[in-house]
Amino acid sequence: MTFVSAIATAVIAWLGRKLERKERARDAKEAEQRALQEAMKEGMQAVLRDRMIQMASYCIEQGHTQVYMVENMTHMFSAYRELGGNGAVKYIYEQFLSLPVLQEKGEDASEAHD
């Protein structure tokens, strides 16, 4: 009986160590995935921020924007905010939205409806 008890104890200990190693490996993989997701999120924020600043700067320099640019900028700003972007870009976005909107080259949006 002592022999069987010793064998059972050894098997249970072995299984416990095996399960513990699997759990540690799973935890490490989950931590790696979280770090990767965070890096991707931060990278996407940086790309959106850069693109919005470029577009806004170009349009502000031109003194106007176009409908498709407003739609694109609004979509990018929304995604940027969803990813946790702060208000640093909000000022530039608001300046961009205050620009006159042209329907077609040289045509103000308000003139296009006449």
JOTA-V663490 format. One line per field, one symbol per residue. burial: + if it has 24 or more other C-alpha atoms within 12 Angstrom, else -. Layout:
burial->???
This chain:
burial->--------------------------------------------++-++-+++-++--++---++++-++--++-++--++-------+--++-+++-++++------------
